[in-house]
Amino acid sequence: VSLTSHHETCPSLGAGRSYILTPKVIDGHNVEISVAVESRTNNGKIHDLFITQVVTRSGKPFEVAVGDYNFSLTPNVTSE
């Protein structure tokens, strides 16, 4: 996944659900990524929201569980 530090990426999971990745570069190798899963009602209000944070290395795969979902990602994070 290509990400830019301090910029959200919001892919859809279908059925009113999406996940939000928000990376922040810590140093030359490490990034902190907030991973959120949200679902919305038909009128657009947030119904469920689950959030976790992970510290990992850019370019290295990691796995994280958020709510009912398990994600396997390899983040490629660039600075702004």
Buried (B, 14 or more C-beta within 10 A) or exposed (E): EEBBBEEEBEEEEEEBBBBBBBBBBBEEEBBBBBBBBBBBEEEEEEEEEBEEEBEBBBEEEBEBEBBEEEBEBEBBBEEE
